[in-house]
Structures are given as C-alpha cells and as structure tokens.
Amino acid sequence: MAYIDYYKILNVDKSASQEDVKKAYKKMARKYHPDLNPNNPEAKLRFQEINEANEVLSDPEKRKKYDQYGENWKHADEFEAQRQQAQQGGGSTGFGDFDFGGGSYHFSSGEGDYSDFFESLFGSGRKSSRGRSGFRGTDYTAELHLTLQEAAKTHKQVLTVNGKNLRITVPAGVADGQVIKLKGQGGAGTNGGPDGDLYITFIISEDPVFKRVGDDLYVTAPLDLYTAVLGGEKIIDTLDGKVKLTVQPGIQGNSKVRLRGKGFPVYKEDGRFGDLIVTYTVDVPVNLTKRQKELFEELRSLS
C-alpha cells in the first residue's frame, strides 16, 4: 500500500499549525477547483488529493492518528484495541516493526502467519477465520462559490465531487464560510462499512453594492448637494428591486435610514428577512461655473 504524504500535498511542514493547514488548503483548492480547470483530469485528481489531505490534517484527532499510523490512520483504534488485548492476555500479537508513516510494513510471527487483525487491515490470500471488519469511507470536502444574489435565493446547483455530479438544493440565507453535510456522499466504505460524508463550504463573494452583516444589508446612497439641502427623492436598490425614498430637506451626510424586512433572508426561516440600512452621503459639486460661484457667494453672504 503506497504511502500518501498529506503534508506534501498541502505543501506544509509537519509542524504547521491548524490555521496554516486551513490557509494552505483554501489556496490550493481554489487553484485546482474543477470549475476553474474544466476538462483537465490532472487538476481534477489534484483537487481530490487536496480534499483528502485536508479531511485528515484539519481534524486534530485524525491528524494525530495519521502522524502515528500514516495512511492507515482510520484503523488506529482497531490496531490499539488488538494490541491492548494481546498485552492483557500476556501473549504476542505476532507483529514486528511497523513504519506506518513511511508506508513499509515488516512483520514476524512465531507460526509464520498474519494475525486476523493484520489481515483485516491489509488483506491476505485467504479469508480470515473471524471475518473482516467493515471500515467507514473517507469524508470529502468541497467548496461552492456563490454570489450574494445566489445566496439570497433557494436554488439548485450541480457540484462535481470525485468525478460524480451532485445536484443539490442551496437554501436561501447561507452564510460565507458555512458548512453543510451531505450524509453518505463521501468515499465508499470497505468490507460493508458505511460510506463517508461530504462537507460543503460556501464561499460568497463580496458584492459591489451591498455589504452583508448577519442578516442585515448595508448600502450607500450618494445625494447631490441640492437634494440634501432642499429635499427630494432618491431611488435605492434592494435585493428584490428598487424603492423610492423621500429625502427630508437639510439631511446631513452619514444619516441612516433602516428599511425593515428589506435585508437578507434568514437561513431556513421562510418569510423572515433582515433589514436594509441606507447611509446617505453628500456629494459636493466641483468645477463650478462663474455664475454658480457667484450664487454660492450670495448664499454665504445671506448666512
């Protein structure tokens, strides 16, 4: 069984912190994402390896087992149980030296045979007298990139994971960085074990108009000086269209107006929305004509 160096795949040292692992994964996953590398089987394979490496190294408990047992970290509990059982019984397990981290396995047995447990891990030419235990499949991770407008509506998306197309429903109101689990959509189990799960992280890009904070949206509305002084109307963009606001005379810059229920939909709470907060700014006119300057001078003298 070939040894897979997950640290090398993510290009981090074994001493890397969990935050370093997270940053390395995000950087490499975006580089090799299938959506950015269509019809590139090498990038697709690389993306699968990156997800597998992150699935192990991002979990402190799994990482600890991997550091000790290498590629066979999923069988660490069974291995320890077998060893403890042998120690309690006072006998030998029939195991010699194992370098799981390096991928080479050396064994010795007084009777010239493997233990049943060893066979369940690596297989043999015959069926064990006690049978083989089923092992759970590997969990997969994937990223789904959305615009703010896409995240605001319940809709369907097709996601390609490990060569398989999955049609999923994205609920309105998902947050940037939010993770959902699709049970049984990970790697296949072995020896009758259950399939792993798929964890999808939503990445929501910044919007040029709206800033999202929780379920509230913020938008800036510039006013010309004349509307700010004399009052008037202002058309404001919302997620579901435009609204007309009445501007009171003499409004000050950085004044805020809260529009109830015009913000972002609340996740999995149909009919509930955050608010839209409008911040007014005042644009001071430049490049005035001679006559305009005279009028402003006249206004200043009247003040």
BALO-806437 format. One line per 10 residues: number of its first residue (from 1); their letters; for each residue z, x negated, y of N, C-alpha, C. Coordinates in pm, whole numbers, plus 50000, padded with zeros to 5 digits. Example, Ala and Ser with C-alpha at 12.3 -4.5 7.8 and 13.67 -1.06 7.14 Angstrom:
! BALO-806437
1) as) 50780 48681 49431 50780 48770 49550 50780 48680 49670 ~ 50708 48715 49775 50714 48633 49894 50787 48710 50003;
***
This chain:
! BALO-806437
1) mayidyykil) 50000 49915 49880 50000 50000 50000 50000 49912 50124 ~ 49901 49925 50208 49888 49839 50326 49995 49872 50430 ~ 50046 49769 50490 50147 49786 50594 50080 49816 50728 ~ 50130 49918 50797 50076 49957 50928 50177 49916 51034 ~ 50138 49831 51125 50227 49783 51230 50217 49878 51350 ~ 50311 49972 51359 50308 50071 51466 50331 50006 51603 ~ 50408 49899 51606 50431 49830 51733 50301 49770 51786 ~ 50223 49714 51695 50095 49655 51734 49999 49763 51782 ~ 50001 49877 51715 49911 49987 51753 49937 50032 51895 ~ 50065 50041 51935 50100 50083 52071 50109 49966 52168;
11) nvdksasqed) 50086 49844 52116 50087 49724 52200 50221 49705 52270 ~ 50331 49719 52192 50465 49695 52245 50539 49601 52150 ~ 50644 49536 52201 50727 49450 52118 50827 49534 52039 ~ 50883 49476 51935 50984 49547 51856 51109 49574 51938 ~ 51128 49495 52045 51246 49515 52131 51219 49615 52243 ~ 51103 49678 52244 51066 49771 52352 51163 49889 52357 ~ 51196 49932 52479 51283 50048 52496 51207 50176 52464 ~ 51281 50286 52449 51217 50415 52422 51124 50455 52538 ~ 51164 50420 52660 51080 50453 52775 50951 50370 52773 ~ 50962 50244 52729 50842 50160 52717 50746 50217 52613;
21) vkkaykkmar) 50802 50266 52503 50719 50327 52399 50648 50451 52452 ~ 50723 50532 52526 50665 50655 52582 50550 50624 52677 ~ 50570 50525 52764 50465 50488 52860 50342 50432 52789 ~ 50366 50348 52688 50255 50288 52615 50174 50395 52542 ~ 50246 50492 52484 50176 50599 52412 50088 50681 52507 ~ 50143 50720 52620 50066 50801 52714 49942 50728 52762 ~ 49958 50600 52790 49846 50520 52839 49734 50512 52735 ~ 49772 50484 52610 49670 50465 52507 49613 50597 52458 ~ 49697 50702 52455 49648 50832 52410 49543 50887 52505 ~ 49565 50866 52633 49466 50914 52729 49336 50833 52719;
31) kyhpdlnpnn) 49350 50705 52690 49231 50619 52681 49143 50659 52564 ~ 49205 50693 52449 49129 50720 52328 49121 50869 52293 ~ 49161 50958 52386 49159 51101 52357 49017 51145 52321 ~ 49002 51227 52214 48868 51272 52173 48789 51342 52283 ~ 48858 51413 52373 48786 51481 52481 48718 51382 52575 ~ 48773 51261 52584 48715 51160 52671 48621 51067 52595 ~ 48619 51081 52463 48533 50995 52381 48456 51079 52278 ~ 48377 51174 52325 48304 51259 52231 48206 51178 52146 ~ 48195 51220 52019 48101 51154 51926 48130 51006 51906 ~ 48257 50971 51918 48299 50833 51897 48402 50830 51784;
41) peaklrfqei) 48358 50812 51661 48451 50817 51547 48557 50708 51552 ~ 48523 50593 51610 48622 50484 51619 48736 50523 51711 ~ 48704 50585 51825 48807 50630 51919 48892 50739 51855 ~ 48828 50826 51777 48900 50934 51710 49002 50878 51611 ~ 48959 50778 51533 49051 50714 51439 49164 50644 51512 ~ 49130 50578 51620 49232 50508 51700 49334 50606 51755 ~ 49287 50722 51800 49375 50825 51855 49472 50875 51747 ~ 49424 50891 51625 49510 50934 51516 49618 50829 51487 ~ 49579 50702 51488 49676 50594 51464 49781 50591 51574 ~ 49738 50612 51697 49831 50611 51811 49932 50724 51798;
51) neanevlsdp) 49885 50843 51760 49975 50957 51742 50075 50931 51630 ~ 50027 50872 51520 50115 50842 51407 50222 50740 51447 ~ 50180 50637 51522 50276 50535 51565 50380 50595 51659 ~ 50336 50681 51750 50429 50742 51845 50527 50836 51775 ~ 50477 50906 51673 50562 51000 51600 50683 50929 51539 ~ 50665 50804 51502 50774 50727 51441 50858 50655 51546 ~ 50793 50581 51635 50867 50495 51728 50935 50572 51840 ~ 50891 50695 51869 50953 50772 51976 51082 50840 51931 ~ 51107 50841 51800 51228 50901 51744 51322 50789 51700 ~ 51437 50773 51766 51526 50661 51734 51564 50653 51587;
61) ekrkkydqyg) 51588 50769 51522 51629 50768 51382 51513 50723 51293 ~ 51394 50777 51319 51276 50737 51241 51243 50590 51266 ~ 51258 50547 51391 51228 50408 51424 51322 50312 51349 ~ 51448 50351 51339 51545 50268 51268 51505 50253 51120 ~ 51462 50365 51061 51420 50360 50921 51292 50277 50906 ~ 51201 50292 51002 51076 50216 50996 51103 50066 51007 ~ 51194 50028 51097 51227 49886 51113 51282 49827 50983 ~ 51349 49913 50903 51409 49864 50780 51314 49873 50660 ~ 51238 49983 50655 51156 50008 50537 51006 50007 50563 ~ 50966 49980 50688 50824 49972 50717 50754 50105 50697;
71) enwkhadefe) 50634 50100 50641 50550 50218 50625 50618 50327 50541 ~ 50712 50288 50458 50778 50383 50368 50908 50438 50425 ~ 50915 50444 50557 51037 50492 50623 51073 50634 50582 ~ 50972 50716 50547 51000 50856 50511 51081 50866 50382 ~ 51081 50761 50303 51151 50762 50175 51285 50689 50183 ~ 51329 50656 50303 51451 50576 50318 51573 50646 50258 ~ 51585 50777 50283 51703 50849 50232 51708 50849 50080 ~ 51590 50869 50016 51586 50867 49871 51621 50728 49816 ~ 51571 50627 49884 51598 50490 49842 51746 50458 49849 ~ 51808 50497 49962 51951 50471 49979 52033 50548 49876;
81) aqrqqaqqgg) 51993 50672 49850 52066 50752 49752 52059 50690 49614 ~ 51941 50640 49578 51923 50575 49448 52008 50449 49438 ~ 52010 50375 49547 52088 50250 49545 52237 50279 49536 ~ 52284 50378 49610 52425 50412 49606 52465 50463 49468 ~ 52375 50542 49408 52403 50593 49274 52417 50478 49174 ~ 52332 50380 49189 52338 50266 49099 52466 50186 49121 ~ 52505 50172 49248 52627 50097 49279 52751 50167 49224 ~ 52753 50300 49236 52867 50375 49186 52877 50368 49035 ~ 52756 50361 48972 52755 50353 48826 52781 50213 48774 ~ 52779 50115 48867 52809 49978 48828 52694 49907 48761;
91) gstgfgdfdf) 52577 49971 48758 52464 49908 48691 52362 49860 48789 ~ 52253 49809 48736 52145 49758 48819 52039 49864 48837 ~ 51974 49867 48951 51866 49961 48977 51736 49912 48917 ~ 51731 49789 48874 51605 49734 48827 51518 49686 48941 ~ 51570 49688 49064 51494 49646 49182 51522 49500 49210 ~ 51420 49428 49257 51440 49292 49303 51437 49288 49454 ~ 51356 49199 49511 51348 49184 49655 51234 49269 49710 ~ 51262 49344 49820 51161 49431 49880 51145 49395 50027 ~ 51026 49371 50066 50996 49347 50207 50911 49463 50256 ~ 50979 49578 50281 50905 49697 50321 50834 49676 50453;
101) gggsyhfssg) 50899 49603 50543 50838 49582 50674 50710 49501 50665 ~ 50697 49414 50566 50578 49332 50554 50475 49387 50459 ~ 50512 49492 50387 50415 49559 50301 50401 49497 50163 ~ 50481 49395 50130 50471 49337 49996 50594 49379 49917 ~ 50576 49408 49788 50683 49461 49706 50699 49374 49582 ~ 50817 49317 49562 50844 49233 49446 50949 49303 49362 ~ 50930 49306 49234 51024 49381 49150 51053 49302 49023 ~ 51167 49337 48964 51202 49281 48834 51286 49384 48761 ~ 51280 49387 48634 51358 49482 48556 51392 49419 48422 ~ 51514 49438 48382 51555 49380 48255 51475 49436 48139;
111) egdysdffes) 51422 49560 48154 51348 49623 48046 51199 49620 48074 ~ 51157 49548 48180 51016 49534 48209 50950 49663 48255 ~ 51026 49755 48321 50969 49883 48365 51022 49916 48504 ~ 50950 50006 48574 50996 50052 48704 51106 50155 48686 ~ 51188 50174 48788 51280 50288 48788 51201 50412 48824 ~ 51252 50529 48789 51183 50654 48822 51167 50669 48972 ~ 51268 50625 49045 51261 50638 49190 51150 50553 49247 ~ 51140 50431 49198 51036 50341 49246 50898 50401 49218 ~ 50882 50463 49103 50755 50525 49070 50725 50641 49164 ~ 50832 50716 49203 50809 50830 49292 50762 50786 49428;
121) lfgsgrkssr) 50797 50663 49467 50754 50612 49596 50612 50559 49591 ~ 50581 50478 49489 50455 50406 49489 50362 50444 49375 ~ 50410 50527 49283 50323 50571 49175 50318 50471 49061 ~ 50272 50516 48946 50255 50430 48831 50145 50488 48743 ~ 50116 50422 48636 50010 50469 48547 50055 50581 48457 ~ 50182 50621 48462 50229 50729 48376 50318 50822 48457 ~ 50344 50937 48407 50428 51035 48475 50574 51005 48446 ~ 50657 51011 48551 50800 50983 48534 50864 51089 48447 ~ 50964 51048 48370 51033 51143 48284 51111 51244 48365 ~ 51148 51209 48488 51223 51300 48572 51135 51365 48677;
131) grsgfrgtdy) 51003 51339 48672 50911 51401 48767 50913 51328 48900 ~ 50829 51374 48991 50820 51312 49123 50866 51410 49229 ~ 50938 51358 49327 50986 51442 49436 50875 51464 49537 ~ 50870 51584 49595 50772 51611 49699 50820 51558 49832 ~ 50729 51505 49911 50765 51450 50041 50692 51523 50151 ~ 50762 51545 50259 50707 51617 50374 50598 51535 50442 ~ 50493 51605 50490 50384 51537 50558 50424 51485 50694 ~ 50343 51396 50749 50369 51336 50879 50351 51438 50991 ~ 50440 51434 51089 50422 51516 51209 50316 51451 51298 ~ 50232 51533 51359 50131 51485 51452 50171 51522 51594;
141) taelhltlqe) 50123 51444 51691 50142 51476 51832 50006 51476 51900 ~ 49992 51561 52000 49866 51570 52074 49897 51613 52217 ~ 49803 51586 52306 49815 51628 52446 49705 51729 52477 ~ 49741 51828 52558 49643 51926 52603 49646 51928 52755 ~ 49535 51891 52816 49527 51881 52962 49478 52013 53021 ~ 49550 52062 53122 49518 52188 53186 49519 52173 53337 ~ 49440 52258 53404 49454 52270 53549 49567 52369 53578 ~ 49610 52373 53701 49716 52467 53738 49671 52611 53715 ~ 49545 52639 53747 49492 52774 53728 49487 52811 53579 ~ 49453 52714 53493 49452 52742 53349 49593 52769 53297;
151) aakthkqvlt) 49689 52692 53347 49827 52709 53302 49887 52841 53349 ~ 49825 52905 53449 49877 53029 53505 49831 53152 53427 ~ 49742 53133 53329 49688 53247 53255 49700 53224 53105 ~ 49734 53330 53033 49731 53322 52888 49585 53317 52843 ~ 49551 53213 52767 49413 53195 52726 49408 53113 52598 ~ 49290 53105 52540 49273 53030 52416 49205 52896 52445 ~ 49246 52795 52368 49188 52662 52377 49163 52610 52238 ~ 49060 52528 52224 49032 52462 52097 49077 52317 52107 ~ 49163 52277 52017 49220 52142 52017 49180 52074 51886 ~ 49126 51953 51897 49086 51877 51778 49196 51777 51744;
161) vngknlritv) 49253 51793 51625 49361 51705 51580 49327 51656 51440 ~ 49317 51524 51423 49291 51464 51293 49165 51521 51229 ~ 49063 51543 51312 48936 51592 51261 48928 51741 51237 ~ 49037 51813 51266 49039 51957 51244 49048 52030 51377 ~ 48963 52132 51395 48965 52212 51517 49066 52324 51504 ~ 49158 52332 51600 49259 52436 51601 49239 52524 51724 ~ 49231 52653 51703 49218 52748 51814 49357 52802 51843 ~ 49411 52766 51959 49549 52804 51993 49550 52892 52117 ~ 49653 52974 52127 49674 53056 52246 49776 52988 52336 ~ 49736 52959 52458 49825 52894 52555 49892 53004 52638;
171) pagvadgqvi) 50025 53018 52631 50093 53122 52708 50093 53088 52857 ~ 50080 53189 52941 50087 53168 53085 50225 53113 53122 ~ 50225 53019 53218 50352 52967 53268 50400 52839 53205 ~ 50318 52776 53118 50362 52649 53058 50381 52545 53167 ~ 50474 52453 53144 50508 52353 53245 50450 52217 53208 ~ 50431 52133 53307 50385 51996 53284 50488 51922 53200 ~ 50443 51862 53090 50534 51790 53002 50600 51876 52896 ~ 50577 52007 52899 50637 52096 52800 50574 52071 52663 ~ 50657 52078 52559 50611 52053 52422 50631 52179 52339 ~ 50527 52218 52263 50541 52329 52169 50509 52277 52029;
181) klkgqggagt) 50566 52343 51929 50547 52301 51790 50464 52403 51714 ~ 50363 52355 51644 50287 52439 51552 50325 52399 51410 ~ 50400 52485 51346 50455 52452 51214 50343 52442 51111 ~ 50350 52336 51030 50257 52319 50920 50119 52269 50958 ~ 50100 52228 51084 49969 52181 51128 49962 52029 51139 ~ 50058 51961 51077 50057 51815 51076 49992 51761 50949 ~ 50038 51643 50906 49981 51582 50787 50019 51657 50661 ~ 49935 51646 50559 49960 51716 50433 50078 51654 50360 ~ 50159 51738 50297 50269 51688 50217 50218 51627 50087 ~ 50303 51549 50021 50264 51486 49895 50351 51539 49782;
191) nggpdgdlyi) 50293 51544 49664 50365 51591 49545 50428 51728 49565 ~ 50356 51815 49635 50406 51951 49655 50499 51968 49774 ~ 50521 51861 49851 50609 51870 49968 50542 51949 50081 ~ 50620 51997 50177 50564 52077 50287 50480 51992 50381 ~ 50386 52056 50449 50306 51988 50550 50390 51958 50674 ~ 50351 51855 50747 50421 51823 50871 50384 51920 50981 ~ 50442 51902 51098 50418 51991 51212 50335 51919 51318 ~ 50280 51998 51407 50203 51944 51520 50278 51973 51649 ~ 50304 51870 51728 50371 51885 51856 50270 51861 51969 ~ 50250 51964 52050 50152 51958 52158 50224 51945 52292;
201) tfiisedpvf) 50190 51840 52368 50245 51820 52502 50142 51865 52605 ~ 50184 51951 52697 50093 51999 52802 50098 51905 52922 ~ 49982 51863 52965 49969 51779 53084 49893 51861 53188 ~ 49960 51896 53298 49900 51980 53402 49869 51894 53523 ~ 49744 51890 53560 49701 51805 53671 49749 51861 53805 ~ 49761 51772 53904 49802 51816 54037 49691 51900 54099 ~ 49731 52004 54171 49635 52095 54233 49616 52056 54380 ~ 49492 52062 54430 49467 52023 54569 49522 52122 54672 ~ 49556 52243 54629 49602 52345 54723 49751 52373 54707 ~ 49793 52397 54583 49930 52441 54558 50015 52328 54499;
211) krvgddlyvt) 50142 52329 54536 50240 52242 54473 50336 52332 54397 ~ 50355 52300 54270 50442 52384 54186 50580 52320 54172 ~ 50682 52400 54196 50821 52359 54173 50887 52469 54093 ~ 50904 52446 53964 50955 52552 53877 50851 52663 53870 ~ 50895 52784 53905 50803 52898 53906 50756 52932 54047 ~ 50797 52854 54146 50753 52877 54284 50634 52787 54317 ~ 50549 52837 54405 50436 52760 54454 50451 52737 54604 ~ 50406 52622 54652 50412 52589 54794 50272 52560 54844 ~ 50241 52612 54962 50111 52590 55022 50128 52568 55172 ~ 50045 52484 55229 50049 52456 55373 49936 52532 55442;
221) apldlytavl) 49971 52596 55555 49874 52676 55630 49865 52623 55774 ~ 49760 52550 55809 49746 52499 55946 49705 52611 56043 ~ 49766 52611 56160 49732 52706 56266 49677 52630 56385 ~ 49576 52688 56452 49533 52627 56578 49637 52659 56684 ~ 49636 52581 56787 49739 52592 56891 49741 52731 56955 ~ 49624 52790 56972 49615 52919 57041 49677 53030 56959 ~ 49655 53026 56825 49717 53127 56739 49868 53107 56734 ~ 49912 52980 56733 50055 52954 56730 50123 53004 56856 ~ 50055 52992 56969 50115 53035 57097 50102 53187 57116 ~ 49984 53240 57090 49958 53381 57122 49977 53476 57004;
231) ggekiidtld) 49987 53421 56883 49997 53505 56764 49858 53540 56712 ~ 49854 53603 56596 49724 53641 56538 49736 53661 56389 ~ 49629 53630 56318 49626 53647 56174 49585 53517 56105 ~ 49630 53502 55978 49596 53384 55900 49569 53427 55757 ~ 49456 53383 55702 49422 53411 55563 49481 53301 55474 ~ 49555 53342 55371 49623 53248 55282 49571 53263 55139 ~ 49545 53150 55073 49507 53153 54932 49629 53173 54844 ~ 49614 53258 54740 49713 53272 54633 49641 53251 54501 ~ 49716 53249 54391 49653 53228 54262 49561 53343 54221 ~ 49588 53464 54273 49507 53579 54234 49426 53636 54351;
241) gkvkltvqpg) 49395 53552 54449 49312 53599 54560 49368 53557 54695 ~ 49316 53618 54798 49358 53585 54934 49441 53698 54993 ~ 49534 53664 55082 49613 53763 55154 49608 53731 55303 ~ 49622 53835 55385 49620 53818 55531 49762 53830 55584 ~ 49805 53727 55655 49939 53726 55713 49932 53742 55864 ~ 50031 53809 55919 50042 53825 56064 50128 53712 56120 ~ 50074 53640 56216 50145 53528 56278 50206 53576 56410 ~ 50337 53561 56420 50406 53603 56542 50381 53504 56655 ~ 50370 53552 56780 50349 53462 56895 50463 53360 56906 ~ 50426 53238 56941 50527 53135 56963 50583 53076 56835;
251) iqgnskvrlr) 50515 53089 56724 50567 53035 56599 50570 52883 56606 ~ 50672 52825 56547 50691 52681 56551 50633 52614 56427 ~ 50595 52488 56441 50549 52411 56327 50658 52397 56223 ~ 50620 52393 56096 50711 52384 55981 50788 52514 55955 ~ 50749 52623 56023 50807 52753 55991 50759 52795 55852 ~ 50845 52864 55779 50812 52902 55642 50816 53054 55624 ~ 50726 53102 55539 50721 53242 55502 50721 53250 55350 ~ 50808 53334 55294 50816 53349 55148 50749 53479 55106 ~ 50650 53466 55018 50581 53583 54964 50633 53607 54823 ~ 50712 53712 54808 50776 53741 54680 50673 53779 54573;
261) gkgfpvyked) 50690 53720 54453 50605 53755 54340 50464 53702 54346 ~ 50436 53612 54441 50301 53555 54452 50295 53411 54402 ~ 50399 53372 54328 50402 53235 54277 50349 53225 54136 ~ 50410 53138 54056 50362 53109 53921 50425 53205 53821 ~ 50350 53245 53716 50408 53335 53616 50523 53267 53541 ~ 50625 53344 53510 50740 53292 53436 50702 53286 53287 ~ 50728 53173 53225 50687 53148 53086 50744 53254 52991 ~ 50655 53321 52920 50688 53422 52819 50774 53535 52873 ~ 50759 53567 52999 50825 53684 53058 50718 53762 53134 ~ 50648 53850 53064 50538 53924 53121 50580 54002 53245;
271) grfgdlivty) 50498 53992 53350 50525 54068 53472 50618 54000 53570 ~ 50674 53885 53534 50763 53813 53624 50692 53693 53684 ~ 50710 53674 53815 50645 53564 53884 50744 53501 53983 ~ 50721 53374 54010 50795 53308 54117 50741 53350 54252 ~ 50781 53279 54357 50739 53311 54493 50639 53208 54544 ~ 50566 53248 54648 50476 53157 54719 50537 53129 54855 ~ 50564 53002 54883 50625 52963 55010 50517 52901 55097 ~ 50491 52963 55210 50388 52918 55303 50455 52841 55417 ~ 50409 52719 55441 50460 52638 55551 50352 52625 55657 ~ 50383 52672 55779 50286 52663 55888 50294 52526 55954;
281) tvdvpvnltk) 50177 52472 55983 50167 52353 56068 50079 52390 56188 ~ 50098 52319 56298 50022 52349 56421 49930 52231 56451 ~ 49801 52259 56459 49701 52158 56492 49685 52148 56644 ~ 49715 52033 56700 49699 52012 56844 49553 51975 56871 ~ 49487 52044 56965 49346 52016 56992 49325 51876 57050 ~ 49213 51817 57012 49176 51685 57064 49036 51695 57125 ~ 48997 51588 57197 48864 51583 57260 48840 51704 57351 ~ 48938 51730 57437 48927 51843 57528 48820 51817 57634 ~ 48757 51925 57678 48663 51914 57788 48741 51902 57919 ~ 48670 51867 58024 48734 51854 58155 48798 51985 58197;
291) rqkelfeelr) 48727 52096 58174 48778 52226 58213 48903 52264 58133 ~ 48902 52233 58000 49018 52263 57917 49141 52184 57963 ~ 49117 52059 58001 49229 51978 58051 49285 52037 58180 ~ 49195 52085 58266 49241 52146 58392 49327 52269 58364 ~ 49287 52348 58265 49363 52469 58231 49501 52433 58175 ~ 49506 52329 58095 49635 52286 58043 49723 52233 58152 ~ 49663 52160 58249 49740 52110 58361 49795 52228 58442 ~ 49714 52331 58456 49758 52450 58530 49875 52517 58457 ~ 49864 52524 58323 49974 52583 58246 50102 52502 58259 ~ 50086 52370 58261 50204 52284 58274 50270 52303 58410;
301) sls) 50190 52317 58513 50247 52337 58646 50320 52471 58657 ~ 50267 52571 58584 50333 52702 58585 50466 52700 58509 ~ 50478 52606 58416 50601 52598 58338 50713 52530 58416;
***
